[in-house]
Amino acid sequence: MPQVPYRIAVNVEWTSKCNALCPMCPRDAIQQPQLMSLDTWRRTLGRIGADEVFRVVIAGYGEATTHPGFFEFIDALRDHPVRFDMVSNGHLLDPDKLAHLDGAIGLLIVSFSSIDPEVYRRVHVNLDQARVMANLEAARTMLKRTRLAISLTPMPECLPALPDTIAWFKARGIDALTMSPTLYNRGGNLADQGVATRELRQLIKRHKLRSQELDFVPGARDIYRQWRHNRYKCLPRNVDLFVASSGEYLYCYNDVGHRHAIGNVVADSIGDTLRRRQGMAAIASLCGSCNMRDRYGAAELARAGVSYMRSLSGLAA
């Protein structure tokens, strides 16, 4: 069967367990948190090809650095032809882990809420802010082949101290600072925490941050082909494929409860899974309260012509 005529990003969840209890993450929807096995990870790597996938992000709804097989999992992805990035809360990014992932991971993205200790404690619940900050300073000096970026949390309570937070990073030579212009209402738990996208975009522009809007967008041609081939015209769903810690492909990465599997890495290729999803309509329980569906307007789609590799050059500048 011919391959799917477009490329996607893949979001891989090494574990759905986490050492944090952040209020913006609807973790209560995950009924049975679990760890990905090394065999499932190797099968996942075997499914990922550069002809269909332009980027893999190790993230999901857990903290990758808590996985007991962290070092083995990093070793397994070395020399893979597709780029691998990682998202972390930074709490367990000690020197051993930093040294091991350097060069194997292309971009290490650490989520950070605020330089204000009280705000950090409320947003990144269960994490030690001082420890995270020390790990980030170590990462700044240790990482030679992996880029370090900070994902600043767009929660309303984080915004008053945003200038001071930015100043702390820049004083330490950490300049790749990013923020999403959308506060994701992934599980319906942030309906009362809204910050207008327009306001967030203004903050991003004012502080010269990098917007995360197009990180999962490969290019204009792929966007057009995704739009053309998928029955459900939801750009965030169609540009990304979520691989859960169980090895199941999920309908959408906003399926926090992991209830809508559409395949498994053991039996199904990425191409077969995408073809299956192409004919699927919206799932009311997922899509009804999601604020991601209309995230991209005409201006954002026009900018999608800039490739992901070109966008990364902005982080290196």
N, C-alpha and C positions, 0 to 999 in steps of 0.2 A: 504494500500500500504506500502511495507517495507521502512524503513528509508534509507536515502542516506548513503552509507558505508564509509563515511569519515567526519571529522570535519572541520569547517571553523572558521574564525574570522568574526565578524559583526561590521560594521562601522555605527553608528547611528548619524543622524543629528538632534539635537533638534531644530536648527534654521539655515536657510541659510542666515541670516542677520549677519553682522559683524561690530564691531566698529573700524576696521582697514582697510587700503587700501594698503596692501602689494603688491609690484610689482610682486612677484613670484606667487601670487594667482590670477588666471584669473577670478576675480569676475564679470567682465563685461559680462561674458557668462550667468550669472544667471539673467533671465529676470524678474522674480517675486519672490524675496526673501520672505520667509514666516516662521511662527513659527509652530512647532509641537504642536498639542493639547494634553491635558492630557489624553483624551480618546485614541488617537492614540498611545501615549507612553505606556499606559497600555496594549493595544492590541499587541504592539511590544514586550513587556516583556512576554506576554502570548505565543508568537511564539518562544521565545528563550529557547531552552532546552540544557542541558549539553551533551546529546547524539549526538547533531549536531554542537554545538557551544562551542569552547574552550575559547573564549575571546570576550568581547564586548568593543569597543572603542567609547566613546562619542566624536565625532569630526565633521565630515562632512565638509561643506564649510562655516560654520558660527562659531560664538563664543558662546559656551554653556552658559557662565556666563552672557550673555546679556539677556537670556530668562527670562521673568517676572515670570515664574513658576519654577525657578531654585530649590527652596527649596522643593516644592511639588514633582518635578521630582526626586530629590535625595531620598526623603522618599519612593517613589514608588518602587525604585530598591533595597532597603534594604532587606537583607535576601534572595535575589535571589541566586540560586545555582551556577550561572555562574559568573565569575570574570568580573568586570566593571572597565575600566580605562577611563581617561579623558585627552583630549588635550586642552590647553588654551593658550592665549597670555599673561595672567597674569595681565592685566590692571585692571580688576574688582575682582580680588581674594582678597577681603578684609577679615578681621578677622571673620566676621559673616559667610561668605561662606566657609572659610577654616574650621571653627569649625563644620559646618554642614556636609561637605563632608568627614571629617576625619573618616575612618573606613568603610564608604560606598563605596568609590572609592579605588581600590587597588593601582593604580599607577597614580599620577598626573604628566602629562608631560607638561612643559611650554616651549613654543618656545621663543628663545632669539637670537638676531642677533649679537650684538657687544657691548662691553663696551665703545666703541668710540661713544659719543653722536651724532656726525654728521652722522655716518654710521647707527646707530640705527634709527635716524629720517628718513633717506632715505629708509630703508628697512621695518621697522615697522611703516609705515605712520599712523598718527593720534593717536599714543600711546605715553604716557608719560613715558620715560625711568626711571626717578627717582621713579615714583609711582610703576612701575613694580618691580624694584629692592627692594623697601621697602616691597612690598607684598611677594617677594621671601624670604627675610630675616624673615618675619613673619611666612611664611610657614615652614621654617626650624625649628623654635622653637615650633610652634603650632601642627604640624602634628605628631601624635603618632602612628597611625595605618595605615596611608596612606603613601606610599613611594613618595618622590619628585624626579623627574628627569628633566633635562634640555635638550631640543632638540636644538642644536646649528645649526644655519642656514648656509648651505653650499654655499651661494652666493659668487661670486668672491670678492666683496668688503668687505666681512666680514672676510676674511682669514688673511690679514696682522695683524690685532689686535687679532687674535685668541689666542695666548699665554697669552695676558693680560686678555682677557675675561675668559679664563680657570682659571687663577690665582685668579681673583676676587671671583669666586665661591668657589674654594678650600679653600681660606682664611676664608670663612664663613661656612666651613664644609659641603658644597654641592658638593658631589663627584660623583653623578650619572649623568655623562655628556655624552650625546649621539650625534651622527651625522649620517645622511644618506650619503652613498657613491654615491648617485645618485641625481642630481638636476633635479627633475621631470619636464618634459616638458608636463604638464598635458593638457593645453589648446592650445599648440602650440606657447605660448607667450615667451618661454625662449630659443628659438632656437639659439639666439645670445648670451646667457648667460652661455654657456657651460663650465663646469669644468670637466675635464676628471675624470671618476670614479677611474682610477688608482691613480691619484693625491690625490683624496679625501681619498682613502683607506690608502695611505701613511701617510696622516695627522692624520687620526684616529689612526693608529698604533703608530706614533711618539708621540702623546700626550696622549696615553693610554685612548682613548675614547671608548665608546661602540658603535659598528656599529648597525644601525637599520635594517640591511638587513633581518634578520630572525624573526622580531617581529610578523609577521602575519603567520608564518609557524608553525603548530602544531607538526609535527614529520614526520619521513621518511615514515611510513606506510600510513599516511593520504595523503602525497604528491603523493605517488605512486598511490593510489586509485583515487585521483583527476585527475591525468594525464591519467589514464586508462579510466575513465568514461566520460571525457569531450572531445567533438569533437575538440574544439579549444584549442591547447596546450599552453595556456598563464598562467603561474603560478600566477602572480599577480592578474589576474581576478578571477581565480578559487579558490584561497584560501580566498577570501574576498567577503562578500555580503553587499552592501550599502543600508541602509534604509534611504530614504530622509525624510525631515521634513513633507512632505505630507503623509507619510506612504507608499509610493511606493518603491518597490525593484527596484534598477537600474541595468542595464546590467553590469556596471563596476563602481567602485568608481572614475574613471577618467572622467566620464560623468558629467563634471562641469555644463553644461547647463541643466541637469536633463531632457533630451529629450528621453531617451530610457528605459522606465519603462517596467519591465517584470512581474509585479505582484503588489499586495498591501496587507498589513498586515491584512486588513479587511477580504479579501476573500481567501488569499493564505497562506499556511504554508511555512516555510523555505524549507522543503523537496521538496514540489511540485515545488517551484520556482527554486531550484537547478536542479531538473530533467529537467525542461523546458530549463534552460540555458545550460545544458550539450550538447544539440543538436544544439546549436547556433554557427554560424561561426563568424569570425571577422566582426566588423562594420567599414567600411573604414574611415568614418569621425572621429571616435574615435581612431582607432588603427594605422592609417597611420602615424601620427606624434608623437605617444607615444614612449618614450624611456624606458618604463618599461618592455616591452614584453621580451626582452633578458637580463633582469637585472640579472638573476641567471644563472651562468655557472655551470660546473660540480663540481667545488670545493664547491660552495655555496650549491648545492643540497646534496653533501656528508655531509656537516655540519648540514643539516636539521634533521638529526637523533637526535640531541640534542633537547629535548622538550622545550616548552615555559617556563615551571616552572623552569627548570634548568637554562635557560637563565636569568630569573629574579633574580636568586641568585647572578649573577654578579653585578646587580644594588645594591643589599643590601650589598655587600662586601665593 
